Amino acid sequence: MAQAGQAGPPGPGPATPTREIQLNAPPVFDGSQKKYENFLQAVLLYTGLNAHIFNMNELKIGFTLSFLTKKEAAQWREAWVR
């Protein structure tokens, strides 16, 4: 029995999610400097809250590249994939 001031046995820890937490996906990014901060914040929020899914850099990169579909951003994606 634990005495006052002593910790008892550890209880169950927080549950680790096993599925992806559904959030709004980041917006499609076209390479615009004006839209960069918003895009980056959305990607970091999504991958951060779903860190149990995006647990390797390759997964984060692939996820991010999937939103680079217009203008200069599409060229960056194409260059990365080649």
C-alpha positions, 0 to 999 in steps of 0.5 A: 500500500502506498503511503502519503507522498508515495506514488502508487502503481502507474495507471493506464496511460493515454490511449494512442489513436490507431486511426487517422484523426480527421481534420481539414486537409491542407489547401492545395499549394501553388508556390505562392509566397503569400500562401506559404505560411498558411499551407505550412501551418496546415501541414504541420497541424495535420501531420503533428496531430497524426504523428502516429501515422506520419512517423517517418519523414518519407510519409510527411514528405509524400503527404506534403507533396500531394498538395503541390499540384499547381503552378511552380509547386507542381514543378517542385513536386515533379522534380522531387519525384523524379 
